[in-house]
Amino acid sequence: MRGKVYTPAEQPDYVASGDASWYGADFHGRRTANGEIFSANAITGAHPTLPLPSYVRVTNQANGRSVIVRVNDRGPYMPGRIMDLSYRAASMLGYVNNGHTQIRAEYVGPAPLEGDDTRMLMASYNGPADFGGGNTQFAQADNTNSLADIAGNFFGNLFSYADTTPQEQDAAIGTAHAAVTAMATRAGALDEWVQSIDADARSIKLGLGIFADQGNAIALSERFALLGAVDEEAVTVNGRAATRLTLTHLKPGVSRIDVLDLARELGLNDLKLD
C-alpha cells in the first residue's frame, strides 16, 4: 500500500501491540477480503497479513478487556495501527467512543470456513457483563454459557450463509443493518470516529464494471474489498441477469492512488477517479 508490501503468511507465534481502530455501518453488508459478508454486529476484525479466516485474541490495554475475534478482512493501512475491529468487537472492548485504542493481539489459530462461531467468540470474552458498549447492554448472566446463549440469540446465524437461500441472506443482512443503523444514530457515538478518519475524503464512487458471470463479479469484489466497500447491484443487460460493482468507500489509510494501482494490476486501465 503506497510502496509498502503486505505479504499474507502463517504466523503461529504472532503477538503484537499497537493501535486498533474500528469500522461499522459504511461497510455493513459488503464483502470482506475473503468473501464473507461483513456485519458491524459480528465479532470480527481485519489484519494486514494473518491468514483468512483465523482467530486472534485482542486485549484492550487501557482496561484489560479481551475477546477472540474472527479475522476475515484485510487492513488497516495506517502507520502504527495493527488491526481494525468491527463495531461490536470494539464495543465489547470498550473503545467505541474513543475511535481507537492500544491493543495486544495474539494469534490463536485458523478459523473454519463455514458455520456460526458467534457463541464461541462470546464465550471467549473477558470483562464486565455490560460490555461497556455505549448504550447497548446485555442482561447480567450467572455464568459464561448463559451469556453466550443470550448473545447467540441476539446475533443470529450471521455466518451460516452456506445453508441459507439468497432471500434469507438478504433478510438477515437487512435486520442486522437496521440494528447497526440504530446504534450509529445514537447521540455522539460515532462523531469522534467520523472526524478522526475524515469520512468525506474517503467517500468515492468508482464503477468497476458489469459482470454477467457472478463468479467473476465476486472475485473482483474480493480484490477491491482489500481497499474499501464494494456495492453489488443486480441489473439486467440485454435480458440477462448481471451484477454491477461500485467502489464506494475507502478504508482508513487507503488512498486513491492505491485504487488506481490495483486497477492497473488487474488490467482495468479504463477506470478513472473523479
Secondary structure, 3 states (H helix, E strand, C coil): CCCCCCCCCCCCCCEEEEEEEEECHHHCCCECCCCCECCCCCCEEECCCCCCCEEEEEEECCCCCEEEEEEEECCCCCCCEEEEEEHHHHHHHCCHHHCEEEEEEEEEEECCCCCCCHHHHHHCCECCCCCCECCECCCCCCCHHHHHHHHHHHHCCCCCHHHCCHHHHHHHHHHHHHHHHHHHCCCCCCHHHHHHCCHHHHEEEEEEEEECCHHHHHHHHHHHCCCEEEEEEEEEECCEEEEEEEEEEECCCCCHHHHHHHHHHCCCCCCCCC
